[in-house]
């Protein structure tokens, strides 16, 4: 029961976060600096998630070649850069990870 | 792009453009379902979390906390902080939805996830500074958001109800990082965006130990600051360069 209430509160807070500026800016012009800054939000946030997912293992930074996720992610990044194709990027990254795990 | 596409056409285009991202989302939803059951959360609650919270990475963190028996307040705060970045998405799309009635704002806000933002946000960016190339663009947003919502509910259900046994050795959770890699790279059109991504990534790794996943917020701030700084320096070097990419 506590869990259900906690999740309801978390859900409301998350919804409120998503609604925040949509509700506010309906009336006001956004500041110029904010608009300029917003262009950098997706690359910054998504890249921060990616870096921690692939470069941190068991709470420690691991940049060695034995970190297969890091190696596979670099390969996937090259594929994403060359092809700009989501499906190919995921396929290449998963294939690389599976091959590395099977081979070693 | 046609100047005044029909709402249904906009809606279907949004659905279609969201589809490739589902390859990354669907395994993630299934794994969430499995992890939630494994943490001792009952099936109905696990499924409900996917529609009430509806934010993948925070749901993963939530299963860890429940497993560790964290107090409810820590659970609520952690989910809130992990999802704080959505305020930035909200600010990003706000200029484009400001003319819509409240019910549209409520629905689109609810659907404003990472993956829906990635698709709808790049549509708005593609349209450039023109005031409103299509009066029905919000249908595109709705199509992308509802497609993701449906996939998230179904994949959660697959993990929760079918009790699929996915071996950990498949490492399907890795598709989260791969999906984000595929989304980020096309947005790195210039040095400033590249600087934002790189510095946010490095700071995120360095700040990983911060409590409540605050590292992510700190990293985002660092990335945005780096992007603005590079843009300012380059703007000075070549006056008349790119100015205000996609202002409404």
Interface residues (C-beta under 8 A of the other chain):
Chain A: X2 X3 X4 X5 X6 X7 X8 X9 X10 X11 X13 X14 X15 X17 X18 X19 X20 X21 X22 X23 X24 X25 X26 X30 X32 X33 X34 X35 X36 X37 X38 X39 X40 X41 X42 X43 X44 X45 X46 X47 X48 X49 X50 X51 X52 X53 X54 X55 X56 X59 X61 X69 X72 X73 X76 X77 X80 X81 X84 X85 X86 X87 X89 X90 X93 X94 X97 X98 X101
Chain B: X20 X21 X23 X24 X41 X45 X48 X49 X52 X53 X54 X55 X57 X58 X62 X66 X72 X73 X75 X76 X79 X80 X83 X84 X85 X86 X87 X88 X89 X90 X91 X92 X93 X94 X95 X97 X98 X105 X106 X108 X109 X110 X112 X114 X117 X118 X121 X125 X169 X170 X171 X174 X175 X176 X177 X178 X179 X180 X181 X182 X183 X184 X185 X186 X187 X188 X192 X193 X194 X196 X197 X198 X199 X200 X201 X202 X203 X204 X205 X208 X209 X215 X216 X219 X220 X222 X223 X224 X226 X227 X228 X231 X244 X245 X246 X247
